[in-house]
Amino acid sequence: MTLRTATCHCRRLTLNCEGEPAKVSMCHCTDCQRRTGSLFSIAVLYERDRISVASGETRQFERPSASGFPVTFNFCPDCGSNLFWEPARMPHLVGVAVGGFEDPTFQRPSQAVWVKDRHDWLDLPDDLPQHALNPPPRAPAPRE
């Protein structure tokens, strides 16, 4: 089984992720824009029981989201990196920041969500499924 490790900027907080992600999603909501300081966020979503904190500790911050469900963000107390988050809308999944993997060959997103908030000058691939808001939640995928 594949084991990937994501780290914060100072490398004190590390997260182990087992197997393949359930999905990779690009979010354009204004909450993600504000959180990342960028035009979008890329979430690598894993089944909750497939991730574990390997080292370091986290601090948490919970806020409401554009979807109406709270999200709990886990960040490194030393460098402030937001390495992973827990969306109440999808309690079986945990989102991991794709940049934490430091892997430029990581698979591309399978969807773009909240494209109603996408910056007009940002072009997305024509073959990338796009949703104005969130798509309806899916049932968890069968295990490998």
C-alpha beads as a LAMMPS data file, in Angstrom:
LAMMPS data file: protein, C-alpha beads

144 atoms
143 bonds

1 atom types
1 bond types

-500.0 500.0 xlo xhi
-500.0 500.0 ylo yhi
-500.0 500.0 zlo zhi

Masses

1 110.0

Atoms # bond

1 1 1 0.000 0.000 0.000
2 1 1 1.246 3.487 -0.840
3 1 1 2.313 5.640 2.095
4 1 1 2.629 9.375 1.549
5 1 1 3.891 11.896 4.087
6 1 1 2.808 15.522 4.230
7 1 1 4.735 18.068 6.299
8 1 1 4.294 21.612 7.501
9 1 1 6.757 24.344 6.561
10 1 1 9.049 23.816 9.574
11 1 1 8.713 19.999 9.259
12 1 1 7.775 19.514 12.918
13 1 1 4.249 18.384 12.037
14 1 1 4.071 15.343 9.761
15 1 1 1.056 13.428 8.577
16 1 1 1.048 9.878 7.162
17 1 1 -1.551 9.110 4.491
18 1 1 -2.114 5.484 3.483
19 1 1 -3.334 4.331 0.082
20 1 1 -4.813 6.448 -2.640
21 1 1 -6.885 9.541 -1.911
22 1 1 -10.671 9.347 -2.201
23 1 1 -10.480 12.430 -4.423
24 1 1 -8.498 15.560 -5.133
25 1 1 -10.560 18.730 -5.284
26 1 1 -9.867 22.338 -6.288
27 1 1 -11.955 24.852 -4.320
28 1 1 -12.480 28.467 -5.377
29 1 1 -14.700 29.604 -2.477
30 1 1 -13.754 32.913 -0.887
31 1 1 -13.093 31.142 2.433
32 1 1 -10.364 29.017 0.793
33 1 1 -9.007 32.061 -1.020
34 1 1 -8.688 33.913 2.282
35 1 1 -7.199 30.859 4.079
36 1 1 -4.545 30.179 1.434
37 1 1 -3.876 33.710 0.240
38 1 1 -4.265 32.329 -3.274
39 1 1 -7.004 31.957 -5.875
40 1 1 -7.969 28.426 -4.794
41 1 1 -7.143 25.522 -2.521
42 1 1 -6.261 21.974 -3.543
43 1 1 -7.534 19.372 -1.068
44 1 1 -6.314 15.797 -1.175
45 1 1 -9.182 13.995 0.534
46 1 1 -8.430 10.747 2.369
47 1 1 -10.693 8.439 4.314
48 1 1 -10.379 9.514 7.951
49 1 1 -8.938 6.190 9.143
50 1 1 -6.163 6.353 6.510
51 1 1 -4.371 9.348 7.987
52 1 1 -2.436 9.763 11.218
53 1 1 -0.251 12.418 12.779
54 1 1 3.242 10.896 12.682
55 1 1 5.015 13.667 14.594
56 1 1 4.392 17.044 16.110
57 1 1 1.267 18.531 17.560
58 1 1 -1.559 20.574 16.143
59 1 1 -3.619 23.543 17.095
60 1 1 -7.175 23.789 15.801
61 1 1 -9.431 26.513 14.511
62 1 1 -13.076 25.882 13.589
63 1 1 -15.112 28.158 11.370
64 1 1 -18.314 27.950 9.354
65 1 1 -17.887 27.279 5.642
66 1 1 -19.652 28.454 2.509
67 1 1 -21.471 25.098 2.382
68 1 1 -23.083 25.793 5.767
69 1 1 -21.119 23.147 7.671
70 1 1 -18.194 23.875 10.027
71 1 1 -14.628 22.965 9.121
72 1 1 -11.904 22.315 11.702
73 1 1 -8.439 23.352 10.533
74 1 1 -5.349 21.705 12.020
75 1 1 -2.175 23.737 11.862
76 1 1 1.366 23.627 13.204
77 1 1 1.702 25.729 16.365
78 1 1 5.303 26.589 15.439
79 1 1 5.141 27.739 11.795
80 1 1 1.363 28.177 11.375
81 1 1 1.036 25.930 8.322
82 1 1 -2.500 24.626 7.813
83 1 1 -1.644 21.025 6.937
84 1 1 -5.051 19.331 7.154
85 1 1 -8.713 19.985 7.851
86 1 1 -11.847 18.111 8.837
87 1 1 -15.023 19.087 6.959
88 1 1 -18.228 18.322 8.901
89 1 1 -20.019 18.131 5.522
90 1 1 -18.004 14.957 4.781
91 1 1 -17.181 13.491 8.219
92 1 1 -15.624 10.344 6.737
93 1 1 -12.944 12.419 4.917
94 1 1 -9.996 14.580 5.921
95 1 1 -8.511 17.165 3.555
96 1 1 -4.731 17.447 3.271
97 1 1 -2.987 20.401 1.596
98 1 1 -1.452 19.098 -1.634
99 1 1 1.608 21.327 -1.155
100 1 1 2.459 19.438 2.040
101 1 1 3.405 16.409 -0.059
102 1 1 6.091 18.320 -1.994
103 1 1 5.350 16.198 -5.056
104 1 1 4.972 18.034 -8.380
105 1 1 3.788 14.761 -9.968
106 1 1 0.826 14.427 -7.574
107 1 1 -2.387 13.659 -9.447
108 1 1 -4.389 16.622 -10.678
109 1 1 -7.767 17.536 -9.176
110 1 1 -10.755 15.476 -10.283
111 1 1 -13.119 18.434 -9.883
112 1 1 -13.335 22.174 -9.280
113 1 1 -15.924 23.413 -6.780
114 1 1 -17.325 26.852 -5.962
115 1 1 -16.358 28.035 -9.448
116 1 1 -18.923 30.821 -9.069
117 1 1 -16.156 32.506 -6.997
118 1 1 -13.359 31.707 -9.499
119 1 1 -11.344 34.689 -10.687
120 1 1 -12.373 35.499 -14.253
121 1 1 -8.841 35.466 -15.624
122 1 1 -8.087 31.965 -14.301
123 1 1 -8.682 29.354 -17.019
124 1 1 -9.413 25.763 -16.027
125 1 1 -8.904 22.682 -18.218
126 1 1 -11.946 21.998 -20.396
127 1 1 -12.086 18.364 -19.250
128 1 1 -12.140 19.214 -15.512
129 1 1 -15.656 18.794 -14.045
130 1 1 -16.773 22.115 -12.581
131 1 1 -19.476 22.814 -10.000
132 1 1 -20.870 26.278 -9.258
133 1 1 -21.100 25.294 -5.579
134 1 1 -20.471 21.870 -4.010
135 1 1 -21.562 18.683 -5.756
136 1 1 -23.907 16.425 -3.777
137 1 1 -21.983 14.296 -1.233
138 1 1 -21.115 10.798 -2.390
139 1 1 -21.189 7.646 -0.308
140 1 1 -17.750 6.442 0.819
141 1 1 -15.967 4.359 -1.825
142 1 1 -15.398 0.631 -1.202
143 1 1 -12.045 -0.198 0.395
144 1 1 -9.038 -1.358 -1.618

Bonds

1 1 1 2
2 1 2 3
3 1 3 4
4 1 4 5
5 1 5 6
6 1 6 7
7 1 7 8
8 1 8 9
9 1 9 10
10 1 10 11
11 1 11 12
12 1 12 13
13 1 13 14
14 1 14 15
15 1 15 16
16 1 16 17
17 1 17 18
18 1 18 19
19 1 19 20
20 1 20 21
21 1 21 22
22 1 22 23
23 1 23 24
24 1 24 25
25 1 25 26
26 1 26 27
27 1 27 28
28 1 28 29
29 1 29 30
30 1 30 31
31 1 31 32
32 1 32 33
33 1 33 34
34 1 34 35
35 1 35 36
36 1 36 37
37 1 37 38
38 1 38 39
39 1 39 40
40 1 40 41
41 1 41 42
42 1 42 43
43 1 43 44
44 1 44 45
45 1 45 46
46 1 46 47
47 1 47 48
48 1 48 49
49 1 49 50
50 1 50 51
51 1 51 52
52 1 52 53
53 1 53 54
54 1 54 55
55 1 55 56
56 1 56 57
57 1 57 58
58 1 58 59
59 1 59 60
60 1 60 61
61 1 61 62
62 1 62 63
63 1 63 64
64 1 64 65
65 1 65 66
66 1 66 67
67 1 67 68
68 1 68 69
69 1 69 70
70 1 70 71
71 1 71 72
72 1 72 73
73 1 73 74
74 1 74 75
75 1 75 76
76 1 76 77
77 1 77 78
78 1 78 79
79 1 79 80
80 1 80 81
81 1 81 82
82 1 82 83
83 1 83 84
84 1 84 85
85 1 85 86
86 1 86 87
87 1 87 88
88 1 88 89
89 1 89 90
90 1 90 91
91 1 91 92
92 1 92 93
93 1 93 94
94 1 94 95
95 1 95 96
96 1 96 97
97 1 97 98
98 1 98 99
99 1 99 100
100 1 100 101
101 1 101 102
102 1 102 103
103 1 103 104
104 1 104 105
105 1 105 106
106 1 106 107
107 1 107 108
108 1 108 109
109 1 109 110
110 1 110 111
111 1 111 112
112 1 112 113
113 1 113 114
114 1 114 115
115 1 115 116
116 1 116 117
117 1 117 118
118 1 118 119
119 1 119 120
120 1 120 121
121 1 121 122
122 1 122 123
123 1 123 124
124 1 124 125
125 1 125 126
126 1 126 127
127 1 127 128
128 1 128 129
129 1 129 130
130 1 130 131
131 1 131 132
132 1 132 133
133 1 133 134
134 1 134 135
135 1 135 136
136 1 136 137
137 1 137 138
138 1 138 139
139 1 139 140
140 1 140 141
141 1 141 142
142 1 142 143
143 1 143 144
